[in-house]
Structure formats: C-alpha cells, structure tokens
Amino acid sequence: MELLAVLCAVAALFFFCAVLTLKLHIPASAAPLTALGCLAAVLTLAGIANLLYPTLWVLYLLCLAGGVWALWPNGADGLRHRAKELFCPATVLFWAAVLGFAVYFFVRQPLCTGYDELSLWATAVKTTTVSHRLHTTVELGTPWAATQNAGLPLLSYFFQFFGHYADWKIYLAYNVLYFAVYAAVLGALPWKSWRTAVPAAAVLWFVPYFFTTYNHTLYLSTVYMSCYGDIPAGMVFGGAVALWLNLRGQDAPRWPVFPVLALAANIKANDFVLSLVAAGLVAVDAWLFAEGPFKKGLARRTGFAVGCLAAPMAVYYIWNVRYISWVVAQKSLESGVGETSEPLAAVVINGLKLLLGKPVPAYYAAREEQFRTAMAQMGEQFWTPAGRLSMIGQGRNVVVFILLVFAAAIAVAGSRRLQARIGAMGVLSLVCFGGYNLELALSYGFIFKASQAAQLVDYNRYIYSYYIGWFLLALGCLLAALRTQITVRQVSEPDGPTAVFLSTRTAPKHELAGQGVLLLLAAGMLLRSNQMILPQLSVLGFSDSEFTDRRNARQEAALVSEYLTDDDRVFFVHQGEDGQDWFAAVFDFYPILVDYSGDTAGMNGGGGTLGLAELNPADGGLESRYYHAYTAEELADVIARNGCTVLYLQHIDDIFVKSYAELFTDGLAAAQNGSTLLYRVTPTGYTPMQMEVNGA
C-alpha cells in the first residue's frame, strides 16, 4: 500500500513534467527540476498561509487533469511523437532511477539515524506530514523556534501525502531531486550521443560520494540515504546553472530558471549565498553574451538578469525577513526564546570592517580572535594535507580538479563565444568561491561558538556544498560544449505577421577528446570510490543490521505510546546521553510531545544526566558534560512547569535513584526491576503505570 501511495506521487510528477514538455515546450530533461522548483514554491506559500492540505490536493488534481490534457491519445503517430519528446537519455535515466529507488527503499526500509536528521531534518518532515502544517508552527518539546527553510521538507511532504509517514519516503524525495539535477546536467543529449551520455551519467552518480567522503569509510556511507540539507544545497546550486545551459543551448523558454533558483534559496539559510552565486552566473551569461548585437534585446536581457537575482532574494525576504521574524516573535512569547545569533547583514558588514582595520561594536571586537582563528583553520584545511575534505584530499586539489574540467570544456567548445561564456563562468565561480569562504569564516567568527571555530565543526559539510555545485556546473559546461549548439536569432523586422529568423548550428571541436575526458572522469571516480567505500557500505549494499538500534527504539516507542493518550506530555529521562536519544524520542513519539530532560526555560536541556550537584562525576565524560544538577524539588518544579503528565524512564542509573527516589511512590522499585518504563504524575507523587515491557 505504501509503495502504491508513493507511485501516485511519482505519477503526478510525471503528469506535471508531461505538461511542461508537451504544452509549455520545456525540454524534457529540464522538466523534472522545473516541476520540483514549482512545487516547492507553491507549497511554501501555501504553508505560510496555513493552507498546505487543501493546496496539495489541488496540485494533485491539477497534475492529473494536466496529464490527461497533455497525453490524451490522438493516434499512433501522436503517441510516437509524444514519446520522442518525453524520453531522451536524461529522462530515461531520471524515471528509471526514481522508480528503481522507490521499489528499493520500500523493500529495504532505511531509517533516519543521524543527529541532525532526528533533531531537525527528518523531524521537520514528520511534523509537517502528520499535522499538515509547516514545521515552524507545530508544537514540539523544544525551547527554540524551528526556522529552517521549508523547501526540502515540503518536497518530502509531496511524496508523503498519501499513506503513512515513513523515513524512506524522505530519502526517495531527496533522491528524486538529485536525479532531476542529473537530468538537467545531461540536458538534451540525443540517443546517438550515448558515448557522451553513459560516462556522464556515471560521473553524476559518483559526485555525492566524491566530494563528501574524505577518509576510508568503515561505516555506512549515507550520501543517498541522508536528509541533511548540505548535499541538496550543492546539487540545486549547480543544477540551476546547468539547467540554464540546457535551456539556452536548445533556445527553449527561460522562465524555468526562476523556480529552480528560488528552490536553491529555500534549502538552507546559511546556503542562501549559493543561490545568489547561481543567479549571478546565469544573469551574467544571459546579459553579457547576447545572441546578436549587444544592444539588441538589451532591455529584455536586463529584465531577465534582474529576475534571476530577484527569485532567490524574494524567497529570502518572504521567508527569513517577514515570515521567520513572525515565527520567532511568536515562539519568544510562548517560550521566552527569540533570536539567538547576530543578523547576517550585520555580521558581514562588521566582519569586513575588522579586515579593513575599522572600528567595530564591542561584540565583534571581542570575537576578533575567534574570527581569525577560524580563517587560519580554514586555510590549513585548504592548503595542507591535514585538509582531507574529499576523495582527492584538501581543498586546493578539489579546486584544481574543477578548474581542469572548465579547461576541458573551453578546449572542446565549438565557438569562441561559447568558450568565452565558459571561461567567464569559470572565473566568476572561482571569485565566488572566495566569497563563500569569507561567509563561512564570518559565520564561525561571529555566529558559532568558540569551540566550533577552533575545531571547524561541520566545516566539511559546509564547504562540500560549494564543491558539489561547482563541479556540477563545470560538468554542465563540458556537456554543453559537447552538444551541438542551436542559436536562433531574428535577422529582419516583422513584415506584417511574419519575421525572418536564422538558425545556426555549432558543432563541438575535438568531440572525441571531450568524450575521452568524460570516460577518464568516470573511470577515475569509480576507481577512487571503490578504494574509499566498501561495496557493503554503499547505498546498494548495506545490511539490515545498520538500523537495528533504531528499529528497537521505534518498537519501544510504539509500545510505550499504547499506554499514553494524545493529551499526555512526556518527560524523558535517559541518564548518560548527549541529547540524541531525546531527539530520537521526540521524533518517534510525535504527535505525543516529549520534553527535555533539562530546564526548557533556561535552555539547559537536550538530554543528559539528572542528579544532585554533589553526585556529578566531574570526570569530563558525557555524564559531567551534560549534567543537570537539580534538587528533588527543582526537578519536580521543572516537570510541573512543563505540564508533563508522564515520565518515560528510558534509562536510569544510581545517580538518578539516589537523587530522586523520594519523588516516586514506589521509590523507583518498578523501574529498577524492569516492570515499567512509565510513571504517571499524580498529586501524591509519580506512580508506576502497569505495562508489558519487552524482555521483562
């Protein structure tokens, strides 16, 4: 049943793509990414208006009606013509991969296990799916506002709409996005260009591995089974530029660039700059490199260039400036937690002032050392062998690798104008790479904690977003150079209802050499990936035991939920953990709310160990680092203030028993002998609830 529900979503997407291709004349290879961009934009606006559920029903019905309109048979010749328009190497790869992964994930049922998946990304999808509201507005047992952009959760929501929520549907949605990017990069390669299409498809498959694996993998490599936003941010950044090259190379309508650029800005707040880079590259290519005389069509090109930049900026304004400001204000009233970091614009301005030796406010002056430490650490990661950021080592190796792909594209391009376009794109993207690094340094210096700056916590995730997108647009340039370019320009003014247009076809130079470069890339990336990732640790070879712990936790959550009501609010206790078990419980129990095992008002929570101050081990381990020193009265006050009705004692220890046994009517005897995990809050104390405990 769940597979059928997902196939309904895939069918709706196919119908949407059919309308785009057959009725709106969008190339079939560009249609999937265009459709996903449109869906994300419409659902984001609907979510802000709190109209997600009816809007998605309307979208599904429109897809069905549009599919009937576009695909209605009108004879064998009509069907053959439609099939020829809809299916090319890029779209065959896309639909085969989508259907294959839908069946594969349904059979294997991978689960979300990562810290950020449980604390944000997967939880955002589950809360949206269950409540049919944006994750920013649902109630959770958290003390801060969930302000992450909605693009990815809403694409996942599209595939979760029918049937029940499932983790594997998130992974499928993300992979549909990846495969749509791959189709856009491959572009309009015809069937006869299989020598180009096959190695290019292989290169695309290895891109996420190549730029995210930086040491020999001993654990499952989850690049195709992750719902973090970093890889998608890089994919859509590069895919937007590749889409533009695809559309321009076929003289197709150019408006599909706008929803894709908007999607690029709607993935991660800190990767908004990537959407601006993509928009800028497209805008410069469209405005500077005219098809005919530069002045001819200047106003139209200028309007298009402005539109490219306006698309991501509109998303930023609507979401971050207007909507999130309202969300934070609401959450601040509810929980006392508002903005927790400096505004991005202020960070950029004052960071640049510091670099120029200008005076800055005290907050920035106090963090100058942290800022410069981050820059030094980033320089080490880029220049020295200590920077193992990819399968080929430090950042400088990656940059040289990508620039060589640009150089190959220039060498293969069939005209000087195309060579100039690719050269400009390569140079500008290199300059933007410097700007992106500056943005990361500013974030580490003035937004993140000092420990994060000193150790460059998650730097690999932030930087590989740019590397992935940069490589994809370089590969898009190479494939554009290997395609015959069709240029249509008007050579006479309209005489009545007609005008004269001239179509020019430019074949690539050194096509065989370019295909050799692609084959070399595919072989090299395959060999390196095989050296770094064991087959049984890839997405296609993982064992079921990878998710045993999470399956056991889910089963326990399902068991416990049978003894709870929708009105219950659970206080979670797991001694000796760092918060991940609490995040997992929040995820597993939703829509039943699970609170911190710490003080939500003071944000001194997120799991950890509860106990009297004098029992703190103070040995530097997890227990001491995440220790909440409460007296029995203080803990009871926290539980009462949060409105909790049940305590879920997932794991207790001697510290907890010695500190709080007096609060429990049985002195925690039932929890210690394993006969219950739940205690009900009553006027006389915390009373054990009768339940069947697995393994008891």
VENRA-V35289 format. One line per field, one symbol per residue. psi: psi as a letter, one per 30 degrees, with the letter a starting at -180 (. if undefined). burial: I if it has 9 or more other C-alpha atoms within 8 Angstrom, else O. A space follows every 10 residues. Layout:
psi: ???
burial: ???
This chain:
psi: eeeeeefeee eeeeeeeeee efeghkkeff eeeeeeeeee eeeeeeeegh heeeeeeeee eeeeeeeeee gkkhleeeee eeeeefklee eeeeeeeeee eeeeeeefhl lkflefeefd eeeeeeeeee fhlkffflkl hlglkjgklf eeeeeeeeff ekalkkeffe eeeeeeeeee eeeeeebhkl efhffeeeee eeeeefeeee gfkglkkflk jgfghkglfe eeeeeeeeee eeeeeeeefg hlkfffeefe eeeefgekef geeeeeeeee eeeeeeeeil ebkefkgeee eeeeeeeeee eeeeeeeeee eeeeeeeeee eeeefgjbkg lkkeeeeeee eeeefgglkl leeeefgeee eeeeeeeeee feelffiifa fgbleeeeee eeeeeeeeee efkfleeeee eeeeeeeeee eeeeeeeeee eeeeefelle eeeeghkgee eeefeeeeee eeeeeeeeee ffkkkjkklk fllkjbfllk kkkkkjllkh eeeeeeeeee eeeeeeeeee efjkefglff gllfffgeee eeeeeeeeee ffgllffkkk kkkjkglgfe eeeeeeeefk gkkkllhaje eggibhaakk lkefgkehgf aeeeehkjjk leeeeeeeee efgkfkkjie klaeeeeeeg effkfgggee eeggflfkkk jlffajkkkk ljkkf.
burial: OIIOIIIIII OIIIIIIIII IIOOIIIIII IIIIIIIIII IOIIOIIIOO IIOOIIOOOI OOIIOIIIOI OOOOOOOIIO OIOOIIIIII IIIIOOIIOO IIIOIIOOOI IIOOOOIIII IIIIIIIIIO OIIIIIOIOO IOIOIOOOII IIIIIIIIII OIOOIOIIII IIIIIIIIII IIIIIIIIIO OOOIOIIOII IIIOOIIIII IIIIOOIOOI IOIOOIIIII IIIIIIIIII IIIIIIIIII IIOOOIIIII IIIIIIIIIO IIIIIIIIII IIIIIIIOIO OOOIOOOIOO IIOIIIIIIO IIIIIIIIII IIIIIOIIIO IIOOIOIIOO OIOOOOIIOI IOIIOOOOOI OOOIIOIIOI IIIIIOIIOI IIIOOOIIII IIIIIOIIOO OIIOIIIIII IIIIOOOIII IIIOIIOIIO OIIOOIIOII IIIIIIIIOI OIIIOIOOOO IIIIIIIIII IIIIIIIIII IIIIIIIIII OOOOOOOOII IIOOOIIIIO IOOIIOIIIO IIOOIIOIII OIIIOOIIIO OIOOOOIOOI IOOIOIIIOI IOOOOOOIII IIIIIIIIII IIIIIIIIII OIIIIIIIII OOIIIIIIII IIOOOIOOOO OIIIOIIIII IIOOIIOIIO OOOIIIIIIO OIOOIIIOII IOIIIIIIOI IOOIIIIIII IOOOIIIIIO OOIOOO
